[in-house]
Amino acid sequence: MTVPFIPFAEGEALLDWLDLTDALDAGHRLPKARIDDIFLYRDPDTLLNRAAWIDGMGLAVKSATVFPGNPGRGKPMVNGAVTLFDNDTGELEALVDFHLVTKWKTAGDSLCAARKLARPDSREILIVGAGTVGRSLRQAYGAAFPQARFTVWNRTRANAEKMAAEFPGMAVADDLETAVRAADIITSATMSTEPLLRGDWLQPGQHIDVIGAYRPDMREVDDTALTRTRVFVDSFDTTVGHIGEIRIPLEQGVITRDDLVADYYVPEQFCRTSDDEITLFKNGGGAHLDLMTSRYILNAWRNR
């Protein structure tokens, strides 16, 4: 049997954001994933391998090369692929484009949480950060909240204007505090190490989705935001001890482990309980989500 390689454009044409969130829900009903990361370095270059194994779904290894000098050569800085292996035999089933998996995993993770935690009648959605992930979030949230009005804020207004031009009807915010106060959903994907979003700005009934902080020294929300909200994560195993957004306030005693309400493996608790409460979701994006997303992509490819 020929092992397929699923490229970005051809693969993406087959995908649906709501179907993906349903696939993520199904993946979390299987036995808990086993995951591990391996880093290799050759300064300034990096090879990252993220592996996940879910009984009943199979195995995946997501390999990424990060070569900072590549843009100077006219080549992408980040490259890679996901290898998928059969659950029963361990045989290679597919190679999937790295960027396709990363895009749909990242935005799909946030959308999966928002479908459970945001008010269904949310109409004002603020995207903080006008990068590649911000654009993916506009696509994903637009699928679940088709009547919503979207606004983007970015440190450099010109970049926000460029993004808004790609999505008719999207507004550009000048003042972040004003935009946060007016939004029903705030989704943030920045590289900030200092909190951008202040808890004093939050309003009853909002849903906050934070994505950008992935290192131990990174944060997008302040302590007040964490103490004023009900906090959820996609996986306790990949966020609590690894990501600054959760790790730093835990170590400083701002919040306790009991303040983290649930992850996806506790579906009966992963929900909004009133229209007035403020929910906050930390998107950690572990390797198990790469496996679930890759399996969804392969199934769509086979059924095309």
N, C-alpha and C positions, 0 to 999 in steps of 0.2 A: 504493500500500500504506500502510495506517495504521501509524504508528510506535508501538509499545506503550510505555506507562509501567508499570513493574513496582513496585508499592507494597510496603511492608515486610511486612505480615501475609500478603497473598496470595502473595507471593514466597517467604517463609520456609516456608510450609506445604508447598512442593514440594521442599525441600532435604534433603540427607542429609550428615552430616559425613564419613563414610568415602568417599562418592562424590566429595565436594569434594577430599579429599586426593589421590584418584586423578586428578582433573582437573588439580590442580597439578603432579603428577608428569608428566602428559602435556604440559602447557604448557612444562615445562623441557626436554622433548625436541625442541622446536622451536628455530629460530634464536634466539640471545640477544636479549633485549628491548633496545630503545632507549628511554630514559626522560629526562624533564626536568620540573623544577618551576618554577613562576612564582608569586611572591608580590606582591600589591598591598596597600598599607596606607592607611588613613584613620583615624588614631588615635582610638579604640582598636580599630577594626574591621579585619578582615583578609579578603582573598580569596585562596585558595590554589587553583591549578590544577596537578594532577599528570597528566602525559601519558605514555602508553606505547604502543609500536608493536611488535608481534611478527609477523614474516612468517609467514603461514599462519593467524593468529588474528585479525588486524585491529588496530584502534586504539581507545583509550579515553582520555577526559579526565574525571578526577574533580575536580569543583569543590566547594569547601567555603567557606562564609561563616562567620566567627567574629565574632559581635557580643556582647561581654561584657555589654552593657546589656540584652539581651533577657530574661533571667530576671526582671528588675524589671518588665518589661512582660507577664509571664506567657507568654513565648514561649521556645522552645529557643535556647540560645546558638549551637549549631552546626547549620547547615542545608546542603543541597547535593544534588547528583545526579551520576550517572555517565552520560556519553554514550558509546554504543558505535557504531563505524563499521565498515562492511563491509571485509573484507580485500582484495577484488578491485576494488571500485568506489569505495570511500571514502564510500558513501552512509550516512546515519544509519539505524541498525538499531533502537535502543532507548534509552530513558531508564530508569535504575534508581535506586531510592531510595538515597541516600547511606548512611544508617544500616544498611541491609540489607547492602550491600557491605562496609562497614567491619567490622561484627560478624563476618561469616563469613570475610572475608579474615584478620582478626587472629587469631581463635581457630583457624581452619583452618590457618594457617601454622604455629602451634605444634604442632598435632596432627600435621601432616604430618611434622614433625621427630621428634616423640615416637614415631611408628610405626616409625621407623628407628633411633632412638638409645636409647630406653628399653627396659629388659628387658620382654619380653612378659608375664612373670609378676608385674609390678608390682601391688601390692595397696594400698599406702598413698599417697595423693596429697594433697599440701598445696598449697592455693591461698593466696598471699600477696597481700592486697588484696581488699576486699569491694565493689568498684565494679562498673560495668557490664561491664567486660572480665572480671572475676573470675567473674561469672555465666555469661558466654559460655564461659569455659574449663571450668566445671563441666559444661555441656551437651556440649561437644566431647569432653573426656576421657572422659566417661561413655559415649560411643558406642563408643570403642575399648577401654576398660577397664571393661566392665560389672560386673565383680566387685569393683572397687576400693572402698575406704572413703575418703571425702573429709573433709578438715579444712580450715577457713579460719582465717587469722590476719589481724587488721587492727589498726592503731594504736588505733582507737576500737572497743572491744569491742562496744558497742551496734550498730554497723554490721555487725560479723561475725555477731552473733546474728540480726539481721534477715535477712541472706543465708541463714544456716543454716536459718531457719524456712521458707524457700522451697524447700528441698531436703531432704525427709525423710531422716534418717539422717546428715546432715552434722554433724560435731563442730566445736566452737569451741576454738581453742588460746589459752592465756593466755601461754605462754612461747615465743617464736619459736625460740630455740636448741633446746629440747626437741623441738618439732614438726619442725624441719628434720632433726635426727638420726634421727627415727623414720620419715621418709618415704622411699619409693622414687622418687617424682617430686615435685619442687618446681617449681611454676609461679608466677611473680611478675609482677604487673601493678600497680605503684605509680608515683607521681609523684616518687619520691625522687631527690634530687641527691647524697645521701650513701649509700654502700653499706649495705644492710640485712642481706644474706646474707654470712656469714663463711665463708671457706674452711676454717677450723679445725673447723667444725661438720659438714663433709661426710663421708659414709660411702661405702665401696666399693660400686659397683654402682648408685649413684644417677644420675638424669638431672635436670639443672637447666635450666629454661626461663625466660628473662628477656625481658620484653616492654616494661615501662613506660618505660625510658629511651629517649627519641627525640630529645633535644636534645644538643648537644655538651657540656653541663655536667651531664648526668644519668647516674647509675650506680645499679645495684641490688646488684651483687656486688663484693667487695673484690679486691685484687690476689692474695691467697692463693688465692681460688677459681679465678682464671684460671690460675694456675701449677699447680694440682693437677688440672685437668680437661683433657680433649680438647675443644677449642673449635670450634664450627661456627657458621656464619651462613647466613641465607637467601640473601644476595647480597653478594659482596665490594663491588660497586659502590655499594651503598646503605648500608653499615654502616661500613666501615673508616675513611673520612675524615669521617664525618658524625655518628656517635653516640658519646657519651662513654664508654659501656660498653666500646667497643673502641678508640676514638681516644685517650683519655687514657692507658691503660696502654701503648699503642704508642709514644706520644710520650715517655713517661717511661722507656721501655726495660724495662718489667716483662715484656712479651712482645714477640716479633718477628712479622713478617708470616708467617713459616714456622710459627708456632705455631697459626695458624688452619688447621684441617685441610682443610675443604672448604666450598663452598656447594652449593646444589641443582643447579648446572650441572656438578658433578663427582659424579654419582651413585654411581660405583664406590667412592669414598672416603667417601661420606656414610653411615656405618654404625658400629655398635658392634662392637668386635673381641673383647671378653671380657666375662664377667659381672661382673668386679671393677672395671673401669675406671669413672671418673666422667665423664659427658658433659655438656657445657654448650652450649646453643643460644641464640644471640641473634636474636630476632625483630625484624627491621628494617622489614618491611611495605612494601616499595617499590611504586611505581605499576604495575610489571609484574604484581604479585600482585593488584592491583585489577582489571586487565584479565582475568587468568585467572579470577578469581572472578566477575566480571560476565558473562563468556562462559559459564561454567557455569550461572549463574542464568538467562541468556537461553535456553540450550538446554533447561533444565528447564521454563521457561515455555512454550516452543514445543511441548514434548512432553507437556504436562499433559492 
